[in-house]
Amino acid sequence: MIAMKKIVLLILLLFPGVLFAQQVKFGNNPAAGKYFEVRGIKMYTETYGTGKPLLLIHGNGGSISAFTSTIPYFSKKKYNYRVME
């Protein structure tokens, strides 16, 4: 029984989306997304929240999915950031 509890806990820690289903389709949200032309490169960004800008930049080969928990956290009114990825 203890081993089963450990397995369930491990799954929940490794896959937090199991508990907290993503409400917003980050990376595919026409209401928040916009393309910019930067030195000949077409760059896609999404903006959430209001207030001071907070720019999130994912690592090489990463995507906006790396911030599925971070974006909602900082874009809440209590933190008052305009989160841009």
ZAMARGU-4260 file (C-alpha; in steps of 0.2 Angstrom, whole numbers, plus 5000, padded with zeros to 4 digits):
<rodrens>
0) 5000/5000/5000 | 5014/5012/5004 | 5023/5008/4988 | 5007/5012/4978 | 5005/5029/4987
5) 5023/5033/4983 | 5020/5029/4964 | 5005/5040/4964 | 5015/5054/4972 | 5029/5052/4960
10) 5017/5053/4945 | 5009/5069/4952 | 5026/5077/4955 | 5032/5073/4938 | 5016/5077/4929
15) 5008/5092/4938 | 4996/5094/4923 | 4987/5079/4930 | 4981/5090/4945 | 4980/5107/4937
20) 4973/5106/4919 | 4979/5120/4908 | 4964/5132/4906 | 4973/5143/4893 | 4980/5136/4877
25) 4997/5144/4879 | 5006/5145/4862 | 4990/5145/4852 | 4980/5159/4859 | 4974/5171/4845
30) 4968/5184/4859 | 4985/5185/4867 | 4997/5181/4853 | 5006/5192/4841 | 5020/5191/4829
35) 5034/5203/4828 | 5047/5205/4814 | 5065/5206/4823 | 5080/5208/4811 | 5072/5197/4798
40) 5065/5184/4810 | 5046/5182/4813 | 5045/5180/4832 | 5029/5175/4841 | 5024/5181/4858
45) 5009/5181/4870 | 5005/5194/4883 | 4994/5191/4899 | 4990/5202/4914 | 4993/5221/4916
50) 5006/5231/4925 | 5025/5231/4924 | 5031/5220/4910 | 5039/5204/4914 | 5048/5195/4900
55) 5050/5176/4901 | 5062/5168/4889 | 5063/5149/4887 | 5079/5140/4884 | 5086/5134/4868
60) 5073/5121/4860 | 5060/5126/4873 | 5043/5133/4871 | 5030/5142/4880 | 5024/5126/4888
65) 5039/5128/4900 | 5029/5142/4908 | 5012/5134/4910 | 5012/5137/4929 | 5023/5153/4929
70) 5012/5164/4917 | 4996/5162/4928 | 5006/5165/4944 | 5013/5182/4939 | 4999/5188/4928
75) 4987/5188/4943 | 4981/5205/4949 | 4990/5203/4966 | 5007/5203/4957 | 5002/5215/4944
80) 5014/5210/4930 | 5011/5210/4911 | 5019/5194/4907 | 5026/5192/4890 | 5033/5176/4883
</rodrens>
